[in-house]
Amino acid sequence: MKASEFDKKFDNGEDISEFLDFSKSERPGQNQKRVNVDFPVWMINLMDKEARRIGVTRQSIIKVWIAQKLKELVV
């Protein structure tokens, strides 16, 4: 398939997934690195309470909150 045909299918909103190889795909900027952070127990308790309320893990809520704060800084 020529690139122009591929582009046309994409632009028309057609499903192009059969023409793609996702086996080696990567999401730039999504590499992870583990860090350790010590929190006071009262903070952990509040994080866990909020995480349970919205149905996510503690790690997820920490990531979301930090991401929100970082987005505020770059605007």
C-alpha positions in Angstrom: 0.0 0.0 0.0 1.3 3.4 -0.9 1.6 6.0 1.8 -1.0 8.2 0.1 -3.5 5.4 0.3 -2.7 4.8 3.9 -3.1 8.6 4.6 -6.4 8.7 2.8 -7.8 5.8 4.8 -6.6 7.4 8.0 -8.1 10.8 7.1 -11.4 9.2 6.2 -11.6 7.6 9.7 -11.2 4.1 8.4 -9.7 1.3 10.6 -6.0 1.1 9.6 -4.9 -1.2 12.4 -4.5 -4.2 10.1 -1.7 -2.2 8.3 0.2 -1.5 11.5 2.6 -3.7 13.5 2.0 -2.9 17.2 4.4 -5.6 18.5 7.3 -3.1 18.9 5.4 0.1 19.4 6.4 2.5 22.2 4.9 5.5 23.8 7.5 8.3 23.9 8.1 9.8 27.3 6.3 6.9 29.1 9.3 5.0 30.3 9.1 4.4 34.0 11.6 4.7 36.9 10.9 3.6 40.4 11.2 6.1 43.2 10.7 5.7 46.9 8.8 8.4 48.9 8.1 8.3 52.6 4.7 9.7 53.6 3.4 10.3 57.1 0.7 7.8 58.1 -2.0 10.5 58.1 -1.3 11.2 54.5 -1.4 7.5 53.5 -4.7 7.1 55.3 -6.2 10.1 53.4 -4.8 8.9 50.1 -6.2 5.4 50.7 -9.6 6.8 51.6 -9.8 8.9 48.4 -8.4 6.1 46.3 -11.2 3.7 47.6 -13.8 6.4 47.1 -13.0 6.7 43.4 -12.0 3.1 42.9 -8.3 3.2 42.1 -5.1 2.2 43.8 -3.0 4.4 46.0 -0.3 4.4 43.4 -2.8 5.6 40.7 -4.1 8.5 42.8 -0.5 9.6 43.6 0.4 9.6 39.9 -2.8 11.5 39.0 -2.3 14.2 41.6 1.4 14.7 40.8 0.6 14.8 37.1 -2.1 17.4 37.7 0.3 19.6 39.7 3.1 19.3 37.1 0.7 20.3 34.3 -0.2 23.4 36.3 3.5 24.3 36.5 4.1 24.1 32.8 1.1 26.2 31.7 
